[in-house]
Amino acid sequence: MAIWLNKDSKVIVQGMTGATGMKHTKLMLGDGTQVVGGVNPRKAGQTVDFDGTEVPVFGTVKEAIDKTGANVSVIFVPEKFTKDAVVEAIDAEIALAVVITEGIAVHDTAAFWAYAGKKGNKTRIYAGKKGNKTRIIGPNCPGIITPGQSNVGIIPGDITKPGRIGLVSKSGTLTYQMMYELRDIGFSTAVGIGGDPIIGTTHIDALAAFEADPDTDLIVMIGEIGGDAEERAADFIAKNVTKPVVGYVAGFTAPEGKTMGHAGAIVSGSSGTAQAKKEALEAAGVKVGKTPTETAKLAREILAG
């Protein structure tokens, strides 16, 4: 089992023919991902050879879906074109859109997220809320990987193995570190949700999915300073999650009022501090590590019984 991505997922790459798209399409294919097409209206009808694997290029997302049965899109287009690319994916009603691009204007993200909401499907429920026909992960994220099955985005596919830990993280690099720290145990799915002020999939969405996944025994949640996402996740955990959750919050030494890394990682007064998030999570029964390594140690101790 896994959440949102598995060996049967059929993936298209919006921006596949660009340098970044080409590089990561090759890596995704190497990890066993079913990449069934790329999208570039200027190169429609062509094919791209990835070490003997010919991947066709389509003019639109809808055409790619109609001809391949794709249900996942990963988006590598430049930031000024990203909103249009996501809107196109939403219009085509693809099930999952993973937006890797960083540097997207917040109002662009707000626009495509609101647009996705308008296309919402009342029968699809996540965490007790109406869901969208298209689940968006990102933007400014490393993507999602179900080890041994499929890898969509830029997460290194060789740093872990399949296992029974679910991981949801705001930070790309901390996603990689935690996967490596617990590589001998392995992961059901690891999701990098991104740290921008507005994102699609949240900690809560992932927590709900991992709670429902019978092959996830423990959840690792990585947050960072800024906003109140971790506090809201703590409240959700207290009310809805029965599986053990281990947490880490990046940014204990961040100076007040200064943006650190992600655009959403900024502390204003007493709001959004790492300490406040740690306290909220611990009050919900989450064991919180002081470092990524300590967090991994806590996960090992819980799984060992």
C-alpha positions as CSV (number, residue, x, y, z in Angstrom):
1,M,0.0,0.0,0.0
2,A,1.0,3.6,-0.3
3,I,-0.7,7.0,-0.4
4,W,-1.5,8.8,-3.7
5,L,1.3,7.2,-5.8
6,N,2.0,3.5,-6.6
7,K,3.5,1.3,-9.3
8,D,0.3,1.6,-11.4
9,S,0.5,5.5,-11.5
10,K,0.9,6.8,-15.0
11,V,2.9,10.0,-15.0
12,I,3.2,12.8,-17.5
13,V,5.8,15.6,-17.3
14,Q,4.8,19.2,-18.0
15,G,8.1,20.7,-19.1
16,M,9.8,17.4,-19.9
17,T,11.8,18.8,-22.8
18,G,13.5,21.5,-20.7
19,A,16.9,20.9,-19.1
20,T,15.4,20.3,-15.6
21,G,12.5,18.2,-16.9
22,M,14.9,16.1,-19.1
23,K,17.2,15.4,-16.2
24,H,14.6,14.4,-13.7
25,T,12.5,12.4,-16.2
26,K,15.5,10.2,-16.8
27,L,16.0,9.8,-13.0
28,M,12.3,9.0,-12.5
29,L,12.4,6.4,-15.2
30,G,15.4,4.9,-13.6
31,D,13.5,4.5,-10.4
32,G,10.8,2.5,-12.1
33,T,8.2,5.3,-12.5
34,Q,5.8,4.9,-15.4
35,V,6.5,8.1,-17.3
36,V,4.0,7.8,-20.2
37,G,4.4,11.3,-21.8
38,G,5.6,14.8,-21.8
39,V,3.6,18.0,-22.6
40,N,5.0,20.8,-24.8
41,P,2.7,22.3,-27.4
42,R,5.6,23.4,-29.5
43,K,7.1,19.9,-29.7
44,A,3.8,17.9,-29.9
45,G,4.3,14.7,-31.9
46,Q,7.9,14.3,-31.2
47,T,9.4,11.6,-28.9
48,V,12.4,11.9,-26.5
49,D,14.8,9.0,-26.1
50,F,15.8,8.3,-22.5
51,D,18.4,5.6,-22.7
52,G,16.3,3.5,-25.0
53,T,12.9,4.4,-23.5
54,E,10.9,6.5,-26.0
55,V,8.6,9.0,-24.4
56,P,6.1,10.8,-26.6
57,V,5.4,14.5,-26.3
58,F,1.8,15.8,-26.4
59,G,0.4,19.2,-27.1
60,T,-1.9,19.4,-24.1
61,V,-2.4,17.6,-20.8
62,K,-5.9,16.5,-21.9
63,E,-4.4,14.9,-25.0
64,A,-1.8,13.1,-22.9
65,I,-4.5,11.8,-20.6
66,D,-6.7,10.7,-23.4
67,K,-3.9,8.8,-25.2
68,T,-2.1,7.3,-22.2
69,G,-4.5,7.1,-19.3
70,A,-2.2,9.3,-17.2
71,N,-3.4,10.1,-13.7
72,V,-0.3,12.1,-12.4
73,S,1.4,15.2,-13.7
74,V,4.7,16.6,-12.5
75,I,5.3,20.2,-13.4
76,F,8.8,21.5,-14.1
77,V,7.9,24.6,-16.2
78,P,9.4,28.1,-15.3
79,E,7.7,30.0,-12.6
80,K,6.1,32.6,-14.9
81,F,4.3,29.8,-16.8
82,T,3.5,27.6,-13.8
83,K,0.0,29.0,-13.1
84,D,-1.2,28.3,-16.6
85,A,0.4,24.8,-16.5
86,V,-1.4,23.9,-13.2
87,V,-4.7,25.4,-14.5
88,E,-4.4,23.2,-17.6
89,A,-3.8,20.1,-15.4
90,I,-6.9,21.0,-13.3
91,D,-9.0,21.6,-16.4
92,A,-8.0,18.1,-17.6
93,E,-9.0,16.7,-14.2
94,I,-5.8,14.8,-13.6
95,A,-5.9,13.2,-10.2
96,L,-2.6,14.4,-8.9
97,A,-0.5,17.4,-9.9
98,V,3.0,17.7,-8.3
99,V,4.4,21.3,-8.7
100,I,8.1,21.2,-8.3
101,T,8.8,24.8,-9.5
102,E,10.1,27.3,-6.9
103,G,9.8,31.1,-6.9
104,I,6.1,31.2,-8.0
105,A,4.4,34.4,-7.0
106,V,2.0,33.8,-4.1
107,H,-0.9,35.3,-6.0
108,D,-0.4,32.8,-8.7
109,T,-0.5,29.9,-6.3
110,A,-3.6,31.4,-4.6
111,A,-5.2,31.7,-8.1
112,F,-4.6,28.1,-9.2
113,W,-5.5,26.7,-5.7
114,A,-8.8,28.7,-5.7
115,Y,-9.4,27.5,-9.3
116,A,-8.9,23.9,-8.2
117,G,-11.5,24.4,-5.4
118,K,-14.1,25.6,-7.9
119,K,-13.7,22.3,-9.7
120,G,-14.1,20.4,-6.4
121,N,-15.8,17.0,-6.3
122,K,-18.3,16.8,-3.4
123,T,-17.9,13.1,-3.2
124,R,-14.2,13.2,-2.5
125,I,-13.4,13.8,1.1
126,Y,-10.0,14.4,2.8
127,A,-9.7,15.1,6.5
128,G,-13.4,15.8,6.8
129,K,-13.4,18.5,4.1
130,K,-14.5,18.6,0.5
131,G,-11.7,17.7,-1.8
132,N,-10.7,18.7,-5.3
133,K,-10.8,16.6,-8.4
134,T,-7.1,17.4,-8.7
135,R,-4.9,17.0,-5.7
136,I,-2.0,19.5,-5.8
137,I,1.3,18.9,-4.0
138,G,3.5,21.9,-3.8
139,P,4.6,24.3,-5.2
140,N,8.3,24.6,-4.4
141,C,8.5,21.0,-3.2
142,P,10.6,17.9,-3.8
143,G,7.6,15.8,-4.8
144,I,6.4,12.3,-3.6
145,I,8.0,8.9,-3.6
146,T,6.7,5.4,-2.9
147,P,10.0,3.6,-2.7
148,G,10.2,0.6,-5.0
149,Q,7.1,1.6,-6.9
150,S,7.2,5.2,-8.2
151,N,9.0,8.5,-7.7
152,V,7.6,11.8,-8.9
153,G,9.7,14.9,-8.5
154,I,13.3,15.4,-7.5
155,I,13.7,13.1,-4.4
156,P,16.7,10.8,-4.7
157,G,15.4,7.3,-5.3
158,D,18.3,5.4,-3.9
159,I,18.5,6.7,-0.3
160,T,15.9,4.4,1.2
161,K,13.8,1.3,0.6
162,P,10.1,0.3,1.0
163,G,8.9,0.1,4.6
164,R,6.2,1.0,7.0
165,I,7.0,4.7,7.9
166,G,5.0,7.5,6.4
167,L,6.8,10.9,6.0
168,V,5.4,14.3,5.4
169,S,7.7,17.3,5.3
170,K,7.8,21.0,4.5
171,S,11.5,20.8,3.8
172,G,13.1,19.1,0.8
173,T,16.5,18.6,2.3
174,L,15.1,17.4,5.6
175,T,12.9,14.9,3.7
176,Y,16.1,13.4,2.2
177,Q,17.9,13.4,5.5
178,M,15.1,11.6,7.3
179,M,14.7,9.1,4.5
180,Y,18.4,8.4,4.8
181,E,18.4,8.3,8.6
182,L,15.7,5.6,8.6
183,R,16.8,3.9,5.3
184,D,17.2,0.5,7.0
185,I,13.5,0.6,8.1
186,G,12.1,2.1,4.9
187,F,9.0,4.1,4.0
188,S,5.5,3.5,2.7
189,T,5.4,7.0,1.0
190,A,7.3,10.2,1.6
191,V,5.7,13.5,0.7
192,G,7.4,16.8,0.4
193,I,4.6,19.4,0.6
194,G,6.7,22.6,0.3
195,G,7.1,25.5,2.6
196,D,5.5,28.4,0.6
197,P,2.9,30.5,2.4
198,I,0.2,28.8,0.2
199,I,0.4,25.2,-0.7
200,G,-1.9,22.5,-2.0
201,T,-1.6,19.4,0.1
202,T,-1.0,20.0,3.8
203,H,0.3,18.1,6.8
204,I,-3.3,17.3,7.8
205,D,-4.1,15.8,4.4
206,A,-1.0,13.5,4.6
207,L,-1.7,12.6,8.2
208,A,-5.3,11.6,7.3
209,A,-4.0,9.5,4.4
210,F,-1.3,7.8,6.4
211,E,-3.8,7.1,9.2
212,A,-6.0,5.3,6.7
213,D,-3.2,3.4,5.1
214,P,-3.0,-0.2,6.6
215,D,0.7,-0.5,5.7
216,T,1.9,2.6,7.5
217,D,2.7,1.9,11.1
218,L,4.3,5.2,12.2
219,I,4.2,8.8,10.8
220,V,7.1,11.2,10.8
221,M,6.1,14.9,10.4
222,I,8.6,17.6,9.7
223,G,7.6,21.2,10.1
224,E,9.4,24.6,10.3
225,I,8.9,28.1,11.7
226,G,6.2,30.4,10.3
227,G,2.4,30.2,10.1
228,D,0.3,27.8,12.2
229,A,0.2,24.7,10.0
230,E,1.9,22.6,12.7
231,E,-0.4,23.8,15.4
232,R,-3.4,22.9,13.3
233,A,-1.8,19.5,12.5
234,A,-1.3,18.9,16.2
235,D,-5.0,19.6,16.8
236,F,-5.9,17.1,14.0
237,I,-3.6,14.5,15.5
238,A,-5.1,14.8,18.9
239,K,-8.6,14.2,17.5
240,N,-8.1,11.9,14.6
241,V,-4.8,10.0,14.5
242,T,-4.3,6.7,16.4
243,K,-0.9,5.8,15.0
244,P,2.3,7.1,16.6
245,V,3.6,10.3,15.2
246,V,7.1,11.6,15.6
247,G,7.9,15.3,14.8
248,Y,10.7,17.7,14.1
249,V,10.4,21.5,13.8
250,A,13.2,23.3,12.0
251,G,14.2,26.8,13.0
252,F,14.8,27.0,16.7
253,T,17.7,29.4,16.2
254,A,16.0,31.6,13.5
255,P,16.1,35.3,14.3
256,E,12.7,37.0,14.7
257,G,11.3,38.7,11.7
258,K,13.7,37.3,9.2
259,T,12.6,34.9,6.4
260,M,14.6,31.7,6.5
261,G,14.7,29.5,3.5
262,H,11.1,29.0,2.4
263,A,9.0,32.1,1.8
264,G,6.6,30.9,4.5
265,A,9.3,30.4,7.2
266,I,9.1,33.7,9.0
267,V,8.4,34.4,12.6
268,S,6.5,37.4,13.7
269,G,6.5,38.1,17.4
270,S,5.4,35.0,19.3
271,S,3.6,33.6,16.3
272,G,5.0,30.7,14.4
273,T,8.0,29.9,16.6
274,A,9.6,26.5,16.7
275,Q,9.0,26.3,20.4
276,A,5.3,27.0,20.1
277,K,5.0,24.4,17.5
278,K,7.0,21.8,19.5
279,E,4.7,22.4,22.6
280,A,1.5,22.1,20.5
281,L,2.7,18.8,19.0
282,E,3.9,17.4,22.4
283,A,0.5,18.3,23.9
284,A,-1.1,16.2,21.2
285,G,1.1,13.2,22.2
286,V,3.7,13.6,19.4
287,K,7.3,12.9,20.4
288,V,9.4,15.8,19.0
289,G,13.1,15.5,18.4
290,K,15.6,18.4,18.9
291,T,17.5,17.3,15.7
292,P,16.6,15.2,12.7
293,T,18.9,12.4,14.0
294,E,17.2,12.5,17.4
295,T,13.8,12.4,15.6
296,A,14.9,9.3,13.7
297,K,16.0,7.7,17.0
298,L,12.6,8.4,18.5
299,A,11.0,6.7,15.5
300,R,13.2,3.6,16.0
301,E,12.4,3.3,19.6
302,I,8.7,3.4,19.0
303,L,8.9,0.8,16.2
304,A,11.0,-1.4,18.4
305,G,8.3,-1.4,21.0
